Amino acid sequence: MTEHPVRQGIAAGTSIAAAILLVTSGALSLLAGISAVARDSLYIAGPEYLYRYDTTGWGWIHIVLGVMLALCGIGLLFGTLWGRLAAMCVAAFSIIANFLWLPHYPWWSILIIALDVVVIWAVATWRDFGDRT
């Protein structure tokens, strides 16, 4: 079974873009995590009450996730097999984490989820397993 060359070209280009997006998303997730840990409580106004929400745990999750995303992006940029596999796994974990973060930052979470879906598609579709180390 031969792959369509245009599809493979798009997937290859998107995989390189995905690597850059992973590094960027990792850096932004790291900064969001640091911000959540530094300012570890939110005050949320409801219809008739005010409650406090502690974001320290979510901050640490985003810090660890940010580091993992950046490392996977670097591995993917160099075309390593571990980078490709880890990029898909970490992007899937990022989708779950941002889905759970959706009530707090909905537009940001939706954007990151969409980018992670593109990353997973590009990495899963690209069939170049050549040695590029």
SULSULKA-V322772 format. One line per field, one symbol per residue. ss: DSSP state (2 for helix, 1 for strand, 0 for the rest). psi: psi as a letter, one per 40 degrees, with the letter a starting at -180 (. if undefined). burial: I if it has 24 or more other C-alpha atoms within 12 Angstrom, else O. Layout:
ss=???
psi=???
burial=???
//
This chain:
ss=0000222222222222222222222222222222222200111110000111110222222222222222222222200022222222222222222222000002222222222222222222200000000
psi=hiihddddddddddddddddddddddddddddddddddgeiihhhadfihihhheddddddddddddddddddddddefiddddddddddddddddddddedddgddddddddddddddddddddhehfihf.
burial=OOOOOOOOOOIIOIIIIIIIIIIIIIIIIIOIIIOIOOOOOOOOOOOOOOOOOOIOOIIIIIIIIIIIIIIIIIIIIOIIIOIIOIIIIIIIIIIOIIOOIOOOOOOOIOOIIIIIIIIIIIIIIIOOOOOOO
//
